[in-house]
Amino acid sequence: MKKLKEETLRKDTTVAKVQFDKEWFYSVKDVADYLGEDLTGVEYIQLPVVIDGITYTMKCAAWDDILRVVQKEPLEDFRTSVLFNRNAKGKK
């Protein structure tokens, strides 16, 4: 996964974005393509985004909503921990 910074994402022309109510919203599909990750759990809203003079309605998410899905869960690597593997071997 690429390091994700909002400033970099805002400057990237491959990611569709729109400013709505003083907050930036990014196309969920474009950010998923940019990161190479599945972002199906992101909370989004439908917003009009203008690309090359044509208005498209896209699923867009705020920066905080994207980060919530991208960040790892605290116990996500628990299955690979030494203690878990040792206990699993002892039960077989």
C-alpha positions as CSV (number, residue, x, y, z in Angstrom):
1,M,0.0,0.0,0.0
2,K,1.2,3.5,-0.8
3,K,1.7,6.0,2.0
4,L,-1.5,8.0,2.1
5,K,-1.3,11.8,2.7
6,E,-4.2,14.1,2.0
7,E,-2.0,16.8,0.4
8,T,-0.6,14.3,-2.1
9,L,-4.1,12.9,-2.9
10,R,-5.5,16.4,-3.4
11,K,-2.7,17.2,-5.9
12,D,-3.1,13.9,-7.8
13,T,-5.0,14.5,-11.0
14,T,-6.0,10.8,-11.3
15,V,-8.3,11.1,-8.2
16,A,-11.6,12.9,-8.7
17,K,-12.4,15.2,-5.9
18,V,-14.8,17.9,-5.0
19,Q,-15.0,20.5,-2.2
20,F,-18.4,20.4,-0.5
21,D,-19.3,22.4,2.6
22,K,-15.7,23.4,3.2
23,E,-14.5,19.8,3.2
24,W,-12.8,17.8,0.5
25,F,-14.5,14.5,-0.7
26,Y,-12.6,12.0,-2.9
27,S,-14.0,9.4,-5.3
28,V,-14.0,6.1,-3.5
29,K,-13.2,4.2,-6.8
30,D,-10.3,6.5,-7.7
31,V,-8.8,6.2,-4.2
32,A,-9.2,2.4,-4.2
33,D,-7.4,2.3,-7.6
34,Y,-4.7,4.7,-6.4
35,L,-4.0,2.6,-3.3
36,G,-4.6,-0.8,-4.9
37,E,-6.9,-1.7,-2.0
38,D,-10.6,-2.7,-1.5
39,L,-12.5,0.2,0.1
40,T,-16.0,-1.3,0.1
41,G,-16.4,-0.5,3.8
42,V,-16.0,3.2,3.3
43,E,-19.1,5.4,4.2
44,Y,-19.8,7.5,1.2
45,I,-22.3,10.0,-0.3
46,Q,-23.2,10.7,-3.9
47,L,-21.8,14.0,-5.1
48,P,-21.6,15.7,-8.4
49,V,-18.0,15.9,-9.7
50,V,-17.0,17.9,-12.8
51,I,-14.4,16.2,-15.0
52,D,-13.4,17.9,-18.3
53,G,-16.6,20.0,-18.2
54,I,-18.9,17.0,-17.7
55,T,-20.7,16.5,-14.4
56,Y,-20.7,12.9,-13.1
57,T,-22.4,11.7,-9.9
58,M,-19.9,9.7,-7.9
59,K,-19.5,7.9,-4.6
60,C,-17.3,10.2,-2.6
61,A,-15.9,9.9,0.9
62,A,-14.3,12.4,3.3
63,W,-10.7,12.0,4.2
64,D,-11.5,10.7,7.7
65,D,-13.9,8.0,6.4
66,I,-11.2,6.7,4.0
67,L,-8.6,6.6,6.8
68,R,-10.9,4.6,9.0
69,V,-11.0,1.8,6.5
70,V,-7.3,2.0,5.4
71,Q,-5.9,1.9,8.9
72,K,-5.2,-1.6,10.3
73,E,-7.3,-2.9,13.2
74,P,-5.3,-3.2,16.4
75,L,-5.6,-7.0,16.6
76,E,-5.6,-7.7,12.9
77,D,-2.2,-9.5,13.1
78,F,-3.2,-11.6,16.1
79,R,-3.5,-14.8,14.1
80,T,0.2,-14.6,13.2
81,S,1.4,-13.9,16.7
82,V,3.8,-16.4,18.4
83,L,1.5,-17.1,21.3
84,F,-1.5,-17.8,19.1
85,N,0.5,-20.2,16.9
86,R,2.0,-22.0,19.9
87,N,-1.5,-22.5,21.4
88,A,-2.9,-23.7,18.1
89,K,-0.1,-26.4,17.7
90,G,-0.7,-27.6,21.2
91,K,-4.4,-28.3,20.5
92,K,-3.8,-30.5,17.5
